[in-house]
């Protein structure tokens, strides 16, 4: 019988607190040792429970270098046994935006200045009770040119917090109360935008905004989509963003699957170029074949590895494990060159299909 996600996370938290109590009782040194970062800035992130007294091992730390010369892949790593994650900052980074997640719990967002040759610490407190807020994350672009708009002011009516878009036009607003709000976006030279958004409990809502240059007469463009909490915790959206940016994979969300309405998920996967389905008389005998493997073109194709909820189930048909209506997201990687480290292994040379359930 499959445990619910919330039940699993609660049990994981109970075991975590017990392990930490043992560490503290044994005199574990939470200060740790500074890594050798070659003169770069050092950022130490420590995740605690809501009281600030118990460090949380295994909490997921999400970090964006929000003031760097070039776009960088966000960090999404688990804290160690002492609740800490220590990172060497990129040489051009001057600021980091960081928060922590653990099951349904989440911390507030912290903005940490980075100084070359200096160690900084971020203490993040997880709100373990019922979450009554959500997060808005998005991108502001010029509606005509599609270029990112930097330094745009983004705010929610009735709240004092104002987020400024970075060089890539991206912004984050954390701790937004659940409910319907008016999102305001302003930038000199563009018509101001006010758009209604709905914030759900513990969920990140993604907002894509197209600002209209003044005095062009056209309506602003806004698209919103609430993210799956499960997929966000598992890093699906970060891999999707960077994978699509560099053509590093193919990604399908639950909305994509609902539009296609495939009878079997293998049918939808096999529609991708270079991938085909080879079936016998039963569904369980189907194989998903990739025309290229680690060593190049493979006559007849080689069988792709199947992962479900982060577990490698080997090769074969995913149709015997999960139905399309149960799927929250699918990731397809055709070879090791584009494969994220979490899906690596000796049997991933022919590519990987990673399926996440709702």
N, C-alpha and C positions, 0 to 999 in steps of 0.2 A: 504494500500500500504506500503511495507517495505522500510524504509529509507536505503540509502547506509551507510556503516560503516563510510566513511570519512565525510559524511554530519552530521551524528549523533555526531561524535567526535568534529566537528567544533561547533555545537550548544552547546555541553557540555562545550567546552572551553569558549564560549561567556558567558554562565551562570556562569562559574567558576570565570572568571575575575571580573564580576559584584559582585559576593558574596565576593570576596577578597577585592575589593575596599571598600565595606561596612565595612568589618572587620577592615581594616587599618584606615578608617575614624573614626571608633568608638574607636580607640586606642587599638586594640587587641594586647596582649603581645605575640610576636613571640618567645620569649626566653623560655617560658613554665617552667615546674617544672621537676627537675631530678627525675627519678624513683628510688626506693630503690632496688639496684641490689646486695645487700649483699657483697659489696666489689669488685664485678667484674667490668670490663670495661663497659662504657656506650657509645653508638654510636647514635648521633642525626643526622638524615638525613633531610635536608631541600631542597625542590624542588621549583625552581623559573622559571619564563619565561626567554627568551633569554637575556633580559636586566639585569636580576639579581635583579629586584626591586619588582616584583609581585609574591608572593608565589602561588603555584598551588595546591589547594585541590583535592584530589581524584587521583592524579598521582600514577601510580604503581611503587613501589620501588622493585628492584630485587637485592638481596644481597647474596653473597657466602662467607662463612668463609674459606678463601683460605689457611690458615696456622694454622691448628688445628691437634691435635693428631689423631682424628678419622673423618671419612666422616660424614658430617652433611647435612640434607635436606636444600636446598637453601630457603631463605626467599623470599616470593612474597606477599607483602601487600600494601594496598592503604594508601597514606598519609592522615593525618587528615584535618580538616577544615582550619588549619593554614599552610598547605603544609608540615607538619612535620611528621616524624616517628621516635620514640625513642625506641631503643632496648638495652637489656642487653646482653652483649657478653658472649658466653660460656667461662667457666673458662680456657680452654686450647687454646682458640683462640688468635692469635697474629697479625692477619691481616684480613681485609675485603675488598672484591672487590664489588663495588656497582655502579648501574646506575639506571636511571629512564625512564619511558615510559609514554606517554599520547597520545592515538590514534596513529597517524602516526609519532608523534614527539618522539625524544629520546635524552637523554643527553650523554655526553662523560662518559667513565668509570673512576671511581676514586678508588685508592687503599689507604686504611686508616689503619695505624698501630694501634693496640689495646694495651693499657697499663692498667694493673690491677689497679682498684681503681681510674681511670681517665676518664673524659668525653671528647670525641672527636666529632667534627662536620664535616659533609660532605655537602658542598653546590653544588647542581647539577643544571645546567642550561639547560633547554629544548631547542633544536633547532626547533623552530616552523615553519620555512620556509621549502622549499622543501629539503628533505634529499638526500644527494648525496653520502652517504657512507653506508656500511653494516658491519656486524660483522661475524667473524669466531670463531666458538667454536668447540672443539673436544677433542679427547682422543688419546693418543699415547701408543701403547702396543708392547710387544715383539711378533714378527710374529710367533715365534715357540712355546712359552709357554703361550701366551695370557696374561701374567702378565703386569700390568701398568708400564710404564717407567717414572720415576720421574726425574726432573731436565734436561729434554730435551729442547733445545733452538729452538723455533718456530718463524719464521719471514717471512715477505713478501718482496720479492726483491724490492729494491728501497726505502724502508722505514726503519727508524732507530729503530722503536719499536721492541723489542724482548720479547716474552712471554716465561716464564719457566713453564714447566708442574709441577703440584703439586704431592702430594703422590699418588693420584689416577690416575696420568697420564693425567689430564685434563688441558686445556688451553683456554684462551679467547684473541682474538685480535679484538679490537674495532676501529671504525673510519677508516676502510679500504675503499679507494675510489672504486666506482663502476667500474667494468670491469674485465678483465682477468689478473690474477697475477700468479707469480711463488711462491709457498709456499715451504720454506726451513725448514727442520727438521734435527737437528744434536745432537748426543750424543756420548760420548766416548765409544768405544766398538761396535758401530753399524755403518753400512754403511750409509753415508749421503743420505738424500732423497730430491729430488726436484720434485714437482708435480704442475701441472697447475690447478688453481681453479678459478671459476667465482663468483664474488661478485655482488649481486643484491641490488638495492636501498631499504634501510630500512628493509632488510631481513637478518636473521641469517642463515648462511650456516654451516651445521654440517659436520665435517670431522673426519673419523675414520682412523687411521694410524697404520700400522704394520711395525715396524722397523726390519731390518734383521741384526742379529749379524754377525760381521766380524769374520772369512772369509767365512761364509756360502754362497754358490752360489745359490741365488734365487732372484726373483724380489720382491721389496717391495710391500706391500698391502695397497691400498688407496681406500676408498669409500666416496663419497660426496653426500649430499642430502640437497637442500635448504629447510628450514623450512617455514611453513605457518606463515606469520606475525600474522594473527588472532589467531591461536592456541598458538603461543608463548606468546602473550599478555594475553591470558586467562589461562596460566599456564599448558596447556596440556602436553607439553614436559617434564616439571619438574615432573608432576604426573606420566607420562609414565616411566621416568628414574627410579624413586624410586619405583614405583609400580612393575615394572619388576624385580627390584633388590630383592625385598622381597616377590614376588608373591602376590602382593596386588591388582591385577586387570588385565584385558585384554584390549589391546589397538589396534585399527585399524586406519591407516592413509588413505588418499585418494589413495595413491599408492597401498595399500593392497586391497582396494575396487575395484580399476581398474583391478587388476590382477584376482580377483574372478568374477567380473562382475555379481553380484547378480541381479535378476529381482527386488526384494524388499529387503530393508536393514534388515527387520525382518528375512528373510531367512538366512542371514549371521550370525546374532546374535544367532539364534536358533541352529546353528551348534556347539556352545560352549557346552562343557560337563556339564550336569546338567540343561540345559536350553532347553525348548521346546516351540513350537508355537501351539496354539489352536485357530483355525479359524472357523467361521460360513460360511455362503454363501457369505458374503461380506468382503472385506479387512478391512473395518472399525470395523468389529466385532472380529478381531484377538486379542488374548491376549498372552503376553509373560510371561511364567511361569518359576519360579525358584524352583528347587526341595528342596531347603533349605531356611528357613526364620530365623528370629532373634532367635527363640526358638529351632532351629534344623530342622530335616527332616520334611517336610510337605507332607502328602499323597496327591497325585494329583498336588502338586505344589502350590505356591502362586504367585500372579501377581506382576511383577516388576514395579517400578516407572520410568517414562520416562521424561528426561530433554532435552530441545532443546535450544541451545545458552544460557545456564545458567538459563532458566526458567522451573520450574516444571509444565509440562502439564498434570500430573496425570498418570493414568494407561490407557492402551489401545494399539493401534497400531501406531507406528511412521510413517507407510507407507502413512497415510492420510495427513501427515504434510510435509514430505520431501522425495525426490527421491535420490537413491544412487549417481547419478551424481552431486548432490548439496552438498554432504557431504565432509567436510574436515577431520573429525576425529570422532571416536567413543570410548567411555570408558565404560567398563562393570565391575560392582562391584557386587559380588554375595551375600554380606552380610554386616552388619554394622561394623564388625571388620576391614574390609579393606577400608571403605568408607571415603573419604576426608570430612572435615568439611563443605565445600561449598555445598555438596550434601546431607547433613543430614536433618533429619526431622522425624516427627511421621509416615510418610507413606513410609519410606525408609527401613523398616525392612526386606523386601523381596528382597532387592537389587536394584540397580540403573543402568539404561542405559542412559548415557549422550552423546548427539549427537551435534556436532558443524558443522555449515554450512560454505561454502566457502565465 
